[in-house]
């Protein structure tokens, strides 16, 4: 029995609230149950120095958790003078995931920075961030299209979404919350496109190694979950 009472293949309630920020070109408040992430997409009319005069644009991401996103107050990373390794790993993952579905040449020599700020954490912050980031990126591109800067269908090639799966209490489950994640025997994150392409899989055995058969079960759960998430993205932007 899962602590939340959910079935093994049942995700938490997922929602997207668009245009949450007055100033950002694209924004979204994404909720996976009690995990809430504010995502903003900001356009700059420049590229990183190493892409200058290349004809290509860039999409990058930054990620952070507010001090009381968790049960105890965390210090702001700015107060320590550096980002932690986990933060750097997650924001790189978000950037890679978004670039997997963007035509950088069609974007032109511009940069879009997607900021993912975790307001409340209950497991799955990186997967919620990626899934919500696609909405914010889409809306930023629509803002650009309205100003005759690009055509969205030429820049944004597909949807991308992410979900966690794991083995908890000897059973394969989807969309782990904190209680499950902290006690999981195996924990994995899956990032996939709307067409079913695999962008990235992160899987770790916390104790006993998992088998290929168990991995196949997690993969099947992830595919079904991401299909549902993409359907929710489509509904949100309709």
Secondary structure, 3 states (H helix, E strand, C coil): CCCCCCCCCCCCCEEEEECCCCCCCEEEEEEECCEEEEEEEEEECCCCHHHCCCCCCEEEEEEEECCCCCCCCCCCHHHHCCCCHHHHHHHHHHHHHHHCCECHHHHCCCEEEEEEEEEECCCCHHHHHHHHHHHHHHHHHHHHHHCCCCCHHHHECCCEEEEEEEEECCEEEECCCHHHHHHCCEEEEEEEECCCCEEEEEEEECCCCCCHHHHHHHHHHHHHHHHHHHHHHHHHHC
